[in-house]
């Protein structure tokens, strides 16, 4: 797909719209960004589901006495959960 974009440097709203459009096209068509592990994108609902899954995982670990309630704030569990998300895991749809 080829596109020519003409912008007016005095039209601030037009510049913002052009920037938004170019950013969107880069995310969709730039093959260099597909393999990036530094950035994980998902929508708000998926993010909420991931948070809920993390909370459930932590509570299950407390109930199974794998961790103590006071240790739920440590970084180990959060890191493991983040590693799972960046490793390809995605929250299930309920």
C-alpha contacts under 8 A as a table, 3 or more apart, distances in Angstrom:
res1	aa1	res2	aa2	distance
5	X	18	X	7.77
7	X	11	X	7.73
7	X	14	X	6.80
7	X	15	X	6.44
7	X	18	X	7.41
8	X	11	X	5.35
8	X	14	X	7.15
8	X	15	X	7.22
9	X	12	X	7.05
9	X	15	X	7.04
11	X	14	X	5.20
11	X	15	X	6.23
12	X	15	X	5.04
12	X	16	X	6.23
13	X	16	X	5.07
13	X	17	X	6.15
14	X	17	X	5.03
14	X	18	X	6.06
15	X	18	X	5.04
15	X	19	X	6.07
16	X	19	X	5.08
16	X	20	X	6.18
17	X	20	X	5.09
17	X	21	X	6.17
18	X	21	X	5.04
18	X	22	X	6.10
19	X	22	X	5.17
19	X	23	X	6.02
20	X	23	X	5.13
20	X	24	X	6.16
21	X	24	X	5.15
21	X	25	X	6.22
22	X	25	X	5.06
22	X	26	X	6.09
23	X	26	X	5.12
23	X	27	X	6.31
24	X	27	X	5.21
24	X	28	X	6.27
25	X	28	X	5.04
25	X	29	X	5.76
25	X	30	X	7.53
26	X	29	X	5.38
26	X	30	X	4.96
27	X	30	X	6.07
27	X	33	X	6.94
30	X	33	X	5.94
30	X	34	X	7.44
31	X	34	X	5.45
31	X	35	X	7.97
32	X	35	X	6.87
32	X	36	X	7.70
33	X	36	X	5.39
36	X	39	X	6.25
37	X	40	X	6.86
37	X	86	X	6.83
40	X	86	X	6.69
42	X	46	X	6.04
42	X	47	X	6.52
43	X	46	X	5.32
43	X	47	X	6.16
44	X	47	X	4.99
44	X	48	X	6.17
45	X	48	X	5.08
45	X	49	X	6.20
46	X	49	X	4.99
46	X	50	X	6.13
46	X	90	X	7.86
46	X	91	X	6.37
47	X	50	X	5.00
47	X	51	X	6.27
48	X	51	X	5.09
48	X	52	X	6.17
49	X	52	X	5.01
49	X	53	X	6.07
49	X	91	X	5.78
49	X	92	X	7.54
49	X	93	X	7.95
50	X	53	X	5.04
50	X	54	X	6.17
50	X	90	X	7.34
50	X	91	X	5.22
51	X	54	X	5.04
51	X	55	X	6.23
52	X	55	X	5.07
52	X	56	X	6.14
53	X	56	X	5.06
53	X	57	X	6.06
53	X	91	X	7.09
54	X	57	X	5.04
54	X	58	X	6.21
54	X	78	X	7.95
54	X	81	X	6.85
55	X	58	X	5.16
55	X	59	X	6.15
56	X	59	X	5.12
56	X	60	X	5.98
57	X	60	X	5.16
57	X	61	X	6.22
58	X	61	X	5.08
58	X	62	X	6.33
58	X	72	X	6.65
58	X	77	X	7.61
59	X	62	X	5.00
59	X	63	X	6.13
60	X	63	X	5.06
60	X	64	X	6.04
61	X	64	X	5.09
61	X	65	X	6.03
61	X	66	X	5.02
61	X	67	X	5.79
62	X	65	X	4.87
62	X	66	X	5.94
62	X	67	X	5.18
62	X	68	X	5.69
62	X	69	X	5.86
63	X	66	X	7.65
64	X	67	X	7.84
65	X	68	X	6.46
67	X	71	X	6.48
67	X	72	X	7.27
68	X	71	X	5.29
68	X	72	X	6.90
69	X	72	X	5.49
70	X	73	X	6.93
71	X	74	X	5.58
72	X	77	X	7.53
74	X	77	X	6.64
74	X	78	X	7.36
75	X	78	X	5.13
75	X	79	X	5.87
76	X	79	X	5.14
76	X	80	X	6.18
77	X	80	X	5.15
77	X	81	X	6.17
78	X	81	X	5.12
78	X	82	X	6.10
79	X	82	X	5.02
79	X	83	X	6.03
80	X	83	X	5.03
80	X	84	X	6.25
81	X	84	X	5.06
81	X	85	X	6.40
82	X	85	X	5.09
82	X	86	X	6.18
83	X	86	X	5.13
83	X	87	X	5.80
84	X	87	X	4.89
84	X	88	X	6.59
84	X	89	X	5.52
85	X	88	X	5.51
85	X	89	X	4.67
85	X	90	X	6.14
86	X	89	X	6.98
